[in-house]
Amino acid sequence: MSGGEAEKPVAEMSFEEAMAALEAVVDRLESGSVPLEDSIALYERGAELRRHCEDKLRAAEEKIARITFGPDGKPSGTEPVDPG
């Protein structure tokens, strides 16, 4: 992939950076103007970006707490969201 500037490692990207980079990869692949070898490299980077975004979302979900209610219908505490 040529671009002149070094690409930021995926592991160092925020969710928003990774989503923007993934959108750019998809746009380039959909344009049909990328040589085959570059397309393969773009596809691999896109897969890595997708996994990174999924991991970031999963981590965020694990931090969210669901309010639990007691028998009287009043909030009684919190419990982790089921990751599934």
C-alpha positions in Angstrom: 0.0 0.0 0.0 1.5 3.2 -1.0 0.6 6.4 0.7 3.8 8.1 1.6 3.1 8.3 5.3 3.6 5.5 7.8 0.4 4.0 9.0 -0.3 4.0 12.7 -0.3 0.6 14.2 -3.8 -0.7 14.7 -3.2 -1.6 18.4 -2.5 2.1 19.1 -5.7 3.4 17.5 -8.8 4.6 19.4 -12.1 3.1 18.3 -12.9 6.2 16.3 -9.5 6.2 14.5 -9.9 2.5 13.7 -13.4 3.0 12.3 -12.2 5.9 10.1 -9.3 3.9 8.8 -11.6 0.9 8.2 -14.0 3.2 6.2 -11.0 4.4 4.1 -9.9 0.8 3.4 -13.4 -0.1 2.3 -13.7 3.0 0.1 -10.3 2.2 -1.6 -11.3 -1.5 -2.1 -14.7 -0.5 -3.6 -13.1 2.0 -6.0 -11.7 -0.9 -8.0 -8.6 1.1 -8.8 -6.2 -0.6 -6.4 -3.7 -3.2 -7.8 -4.3 -6.8 -6.7 -1.3 -7.0 -4.3 -2.4 -3.7 -2.7 -5.9 -5.0 -2.4 -4.7 -8.0 -0.5 -2.8 -5.9 1.9 -5.7 -3.5 2.3 -8.1 -6.4 3.0 -5.7 -7.8 5.7 -5.5 -4.3 7.3 -9.2 -4.0 7.2 -9.7 -7.4 8.9 -7.2 -6.3 11.6 -9.1 -3.0 12.0 -12.4 -4.8 12.3 -11.1 -7.1 15.0 -9.7 -4.1 16.9 -13.1 -2.3 16.7 -14.9 -5.4 18.0 -12.4 -5.7 20.9 -12.9 -2.1 21.8 -16.7 -2.5 21.7 -16.5 -5.7 23.8 -14.3 -3.9 26.4 -16.8 -1.0 26.6 -19.7 -3.4 27.0 -17.9 -5.1 29.9 -17.6 -1.7 31.7 -21.3 -1.0 31.4 -23.4 -2.0 34.4 -27.0 -3.1 34.3 -29.2 -1.9 37.2 -30.8 -4.7 39.1 -34.2 -4.4 40.9 -35.3 -5.9 44.1 -38.6 -7.7 44.7 -40.2 -4.3 45.5 -39.2 -2.9 42.1 -36.7 -0.5 43.5 -33.1 -0.4 42.2 -30.9 -2.6 44.5 -27.5 -2.5 42.8 -25.7 -3.2 39.6 -24.4 -6.3 37.8 -22.1 -6.6 34.7 -23.8 -6.9 31.3 -23.7 -10.4 29.9 -21.2 -10.3 27.0 -23.1 -12.4 24.6 
